[in-house]
Amino acid sequence: MLPDVVKRELEAVLGAGGVKDDPQSLVTHSYDGTPMQQALPDAVVYPENTEQVSGVMKALSRHKIPLVSRGSGTNLCGGTVPVNGGVVMVMHRMNRILEVDMENLTATVQPGLNTKQFATHIESLGLFYPPDPSSMAVSTLGGNIAENSGGLRGLKYGTTKDYVIGLEAVLASGEIIRTGGKLMKDVAGYDLTKLLVGSEGTLAVITEATLKLIPPPKAKKTMLAMYQDLYDAARTVSKIIENRIIPATLEILDNPTIRVVDDFAKLGLPLDMAAILLIEQDGDPETVERDIRVIEQICLDEKAVRVEVAKSEAEALKLLTARRSAFTALARLRPTTILEDATVPRSKIADMVVEINRIAKKHNVTICTFGHAGDGNLHPTATTDARDQDEVHRVEAAFEEIFEAAIRLGGTITGEHGVGIVKAPFLEWKVGETGMAVMKAIKAAFDPDNLLNPGKVFAKSARKRVVIEHG
């Protein structure tokens, strides 16, 4: 529990209704979307504006009490679990669109705004906000920014970082800073905007964001390509890109995932296929028609058994919705579902899926794989039971080998989920000892007392990497 003096100071800033420390509130904010990660905070606070966030941080800074800021808690790296106790700051009351600037094609928003609601509103104005994390129906823009969320459209349109052009944020000291703005060019000093995007709440509390908007595509088409050989599917991905075609969406599902998704969504997918590619192209009607014809021929040339183009917008939406529901479908299988996101160069996708399957078999665990084939971001997903400690230990050992395999193939330990708690022991594998030292120096400059989301990104001790050679 918070000391009474601290609670009174916070209530003076937020009002009595802005501070909660009842058991229900504490338990509700003790976990996020990450399995098997939980820790109780000492209090939960609900600011309504930037000045209140600043006031809270000034009070916590005086008393050296840690703070974790969070949106809907959909992240999958333990990023909003208050492992050091302290205060959880929930941003849901700061949920407004402050401005849509039609002249500059920007939107200024608060961090608690729901991603899907924002994107839908922008589309109603005849504009387009491309970032589309699978959690967008639940997640908030502030959470997307903190994790630099990706999505199905990342290959063609980029990720959250590519649309954040300005930020307002509160430092650990309570001071307020502004970065960037409604500018397409700005090289005045270090790019603090990009530094804060993806910093997982460890450097500042984001209180406002200026987002770039673009004109929407005029047409789109969606297709499925089905393969009896995984390497044929992976080779197709590379061939599409080689032909200078960048699809809006280029997703892959392996056989175990196909079976589960079909049972969930009732699509009538062929259950004997080794892999399916879900491909969507958008843009000008003539370009879309041409690209789809070329992509279809590439798929057939690379031994696709069957290629089907959606006949209507409703059919296309059903296919995309089914892909977005892969995690939900898999979660029905066992009590615990662990979704990861190892990333490799797209040319190594087949090698990586083969490695995942080999590792799963070695450790006698069930791992299904799907993901963003176009940018090499795969989601190996283990279905298990947290109550079975022996199986969980084998799952953890399998994922450790999967991370090692991704790096060995020229990849990384996370493409979009973030480091948080889960990947912290492996971060040095990717960035090296010197890289870790630089990151820690940045953290110390922003947050010298380590009050903002402590225990994340930087592990107490790095996991020793054992490079496994395979012949």
N, C-alpha and C positions, 0 to 999 in steps of 0.2 A: 504493500500500500504506500501511496505517497505520504510524505510528512504533511501534517495539517497546514503548515505555513505555505508549502508549495501549492497545495490544493486551493487555499484561499487566494493566492496570487493568480492562479489560472482562472478561477471563477471571477476574479475582478476584471480579467481580460475578456472572458467569453460569456459571462453570466452563468448562473447555476445550471441551466440546461445544457451548457456546452462542455461540461465535465462529468464523466460517469466513471464510477469505480465499483458498481454492483457486480456480483459474480457473473450474471448473464452477459453483461457487456464485455467483461474481461475474457471470458471463455470464447465468445463470438469472434473476438479479435486476436485470439492466440494462435491462429493458423491461417494458411492461405490455400491455394490450389495444389500445393506440394504434398504428396503422401508422406506420412510418418515424421512430420516436422511440426512441433507445437511448443509454445512457451507462453506463459501468462504475462501480460503487461501489468503495470501498477495502476494505470488509468487510461481512459480513452477520451480524446477531446475532439470537438467538432467546430472548427473555425468557419466563419462566414465571409471573411475578406482577408486581404493581404495584411492589413494592420493588425488583425488578431493573430495571424500566423507569426508576425514579427514579435508581438507581445508575448506569445507563448514561448518562442525561442529565447527571448531575453530572460524570462523567468527560469527556464530550464538551464540556460547557460550559467546563470548565477549559482545555481545549486548543483551543477554538473550532473544533470539527469538526462539520460539518453532519450532520443525520440526516433520513432519509425513512422514515416508518412505512408499512407496507402490509399488506394482507390477501392476497387471491388475485390482485391486479393485473388485475382485469377492467375497470378504468375506461378510458374512451375519450377522455381529454383529455391524456394524458401525465402524469397527476397523480402517479404513483409512479416516474417515471424519475429516477434520481439525477444530474441534469444538472451538479451541482457536486461530484460524487464523494461522499466521506464514507461514512457508514454507513447501510445499509438495515436497518431493524428489522422483522422478520417476526413477526406476532402469532399465528401458527397454534397455538402451544403454549398460549396463553391462550384456550381454546375451550370453557369450561364454562358450563352454565346454573347459576348460583349459587343461584337461588331462583325458584320460581313461587308468588306470594302470592295464594291463591284468595280471600282476604277483600278485598284491595285491587285485585284484578285487575291485577297487575303481574308482570313478570318481570325479574330482575336477571341480566345476562349479561356474559361477557367478550367482547372485540372479535373474537377469532379464530373465533368460532362460525359455522358455515355457516348461511346464511339459510334455505335450504330445510329443512334438518334441524330448525332451531328452529321454523319455522312448522308443520311436520308434527307435532312433539312437542306444540306448543300445541294443535293441532287434536285430538290424541288425548286431551287433557284436557277437551275440550268448549269450548274458547275459540278466539279468532281473532286473528291478527296480520296486518292487511291489506296492508302494503307488499309489493309483488311485482315487484321489478325483473326484467327479462328474464334477467339473469345469476344469478338467485337459486339455481340448482342448484350454482353454483360460488362465488359471492361470499360475503363475510363480513359480519356485522352491523356491525363496526367500519368497514369500507369503505363500506357503505351510509350510515352516519352521517356519515362524512367528506365524502361527496359529496352528501348529502341525496337519496338515490336515489328515483326515482319508480316507475312501473310501470303496468300495465294498469288497476289498480283506483284509480288516483289521483283520477279525476274524482269519485267518490262518497266515497272514504275518506281522501283526502289522501295525503301522501308521508311519508317517514321522519320528518321533523321533527315531524309531528303525533302521533307515538307515543313520542318520546324525552322523558321527563319528569325525568330525572336523569342526571348523569354523574359519573364519577371520571376525572380527567385529570392528566397530568404535564406541567408547564411546561418550557420550555427550560432553566431553572435546576435542574431536578430536583425542585422543590417539587410537592407533590400538592394538588390542589384538588378540592372536591366541589360540585356545583351541583344545584339542584332536589331531588327526592326523590319519595316515594310520595304526592305531593300533586296534587290537581286544581286548587288555587289557590295561587299563591305570587308575590307582587309585591314581595318584599324585595330592592330594588335592581335593577340591570340584569339582564336575562335572559341570563345567561352560557350557560345550556344551549342556547338557540336560537342564540346566537352561535357556539358551537363546532360545532353541527350544520351541515354544509356548508362548513366552513372549510378543507377539503382538507388537513388535517394541517399547516397553516401556523401554527397558534396553540398547539397542545398535542397530546400523544399520549393518545388516549382509551384507558383501561384497564378501564372498567366502565360499563355503561349500565343504567338502569332504564327499562323499556319498558311502555307502557300496552297492555293487552289488552282486547278487547271480546267480547260474546257473538257467536257465529257466526250468519249468516243461516240461516233454517230452510228456505228453498227458493231455487232459481235456475233460470233458463231462458236459453238462448243462441239467437241468430238471426243470419242473414245477409240483408242487403238489397243488391241488385245494381242498378247504374245504368249507363246509356249516356252520361250527362252528369255531369261532375265537379261542376258547380255544383248539380245536383239533390241529389247526395250531401251536399255541404257545407250546403245549405239545410236538409236533413233534420236535421242535427246541431243547428242553431239552433232549429228548430221543436220538437224533442224537449225541449230545455231550456226553451223558452218555455212549454210545457205543464206546467211544474213537475215534470217527471220527470227524476230524476238516475240514469242507469243506472250499474251497477257497472263496466261496461266499454263504451266507445264508441270503436272503432278504425276507421281508414281505411287501405285499401291501394289504390294507383293501379295502372293496367294493367300496367306492367312488373313490379311486385312481385307482382301476381296470377299472372302467368305463371310466374315463378320459384318462388313458393311452391307452386303447384299441381304443377309438375314435381317438386318436392322431396317434398311430402307426399301427392301422389296423391289429391286431394280431389274431382276432377272439377269444378273451378270453371269458370265460363264465361269463356273467354279473350278474348271480344270486349267485355267490360264496361270502361268507363272507370274505374270505382271500385267498391269493395265496402265496406260498413260491417259490422263485426262488433260485435254488441250483446249484452251480457249484463245481466240484471237479477236482483237477489237481494233477499231480505227475507221477510216473511210470505207464505205461499202465496197468499192472496187478493190481496194487493197486487201480487205478481209476475205473476199471471194477468192482472189488470186492466192493469198497465203494459205488458205485452207486447202485449196486444190494441190498446191505444192507439198504441204505437210502430209496430206493424205497419200500422195505418191511416195514420199520419203518413207512413211510408215510401211507401205506395202513392199517397197524395195528392201527394207530392213526386216522383212519376214513377219510382219504383223499378220496374224491369222484372220483378223476381221477389223474393219474400220467403220465406225458409225458416226454420222454427223447428226446432232440433235435437230429435229424437224421443227421445233417451236421454241419460243422463249421459255415456256413453262417446262418443257423437257430439259432444256439446258440448265435451268435453275434447279431442277430436281437432281441433276448430276452433280452440280457444284455443292448443293446442300448436303448430298450424301458424302462427298469428300470432307466437307467441314464437320460432319458428324462422326468421322472415323474414331476420334477419341471417345466420344459418348458411346459408340457401338462397342468398342473394346472394353469400356468400363463395365459393361453388363456381364462380362465373362467371369470375373473374379472380384473378391472384395477390395483389392488394392490394384491400382493401375499406375504405373510409373512411366511417364512420357518424357523421353529425352530428345536431344536435337544435335547430334553430331553432324558436322558439315565437312564435305570434301569437294575438290574440284569436280565439275560435272562429268569430266571424262573418267572419273574414278567411282561413279555411282554404283555400277555393277559390282566392282571389286569390293566396295564397302558393304553392300547388301550381302554378298557371299560371306564376307568376314563376320557380319552380324549373325548370320545363320549358323556359321561354324562355331562361333563363340557360344551362342544359345544352346547348341547341341552339346558342346563340351561341358557346360555347367548344368545341363538338364533343366533348362528353364524355357518358358514360352515367350518369345519376342516377335511381335509383328512389326513390319516396317512400311511406312508410307512417308510422303513428304514432298518437298518442292524440288523436283528433279532438275528443273531448269537452272536453279542456282546451287544445286548440290546439297541442299539443306534437308537431311533425312531425319525422320522421327522414329527411331526404334522404341517400341512400346512394350514393356513387360507387364503381363497380367499375373498377379501373385496374391498372397494373403499375408498381411503384416503380422498376423498371429503365428505364422509358421516361420520361426526365426532362422531355421536352417535354410529354407528356400530363399528368404530375403537375403541372407548372407551370400547365397549363390548368385542372386540377381545383382547384388552390389559388385561382386567380383566380375561378373559378366560385363557390366557397364564400364568398370575400370578398364577392362581389355578393349572395349569398344572405343573409348576415348583415345586409348593408346593407338589403336588401329587407324582412327581418323587422322591423328597427327602424323603417323607414319606415311599415310597416303597424301600428305600435303594439306591436310585440313585443320580443323579447330574443334575445341571441346564444346562450343556452343555457337549457334548461328543467330538465334533470336530469343532464346529463353532467358539468357543472362547467367551470371555466375552465382550470386546469392550465397547460400550456405552450401548447396549441393555440389557446385563445381569449384568452390574455393580451393580445396586441396589439390586440384589439378591445374590451376591457372598458371603456375610457374612452368608447367610442361609446355605451354603455348608461348608465353611471353619471355621466358628466361629470367635469370636472377637479376640482371640489370634492368629489364623491363619492370619487374616487381618493385625494384628500388625507386624507379621514376614514379610509378603509380602511387606508392606510399608517400612520396614527397608531395605529390599533388594533393592527396588526401589531407596531409598535415597542414598544408597551406590554407585549404578551405576550412578545415575542421580540426584545429590543433588539440582539442580535448576529446576527440573521437566520440562525439555525441550523436551524430547523424547515422542512423542505421548501423550501429557497431556490430561486429561479428560477421559482416557480409563482405564478399569479394576477397578479403585477405584472411586466409586460414591461419590458425595458430601455428600449424606446422604443415609444410608442403608434403604431399604424397610422393614417395620415391618412385620415379618412373623406371619400369623394367621393360625394355624394348624386347618384344617377342618376335623372333624371326620365323617366317613360314616358308617352307619350300613348296 
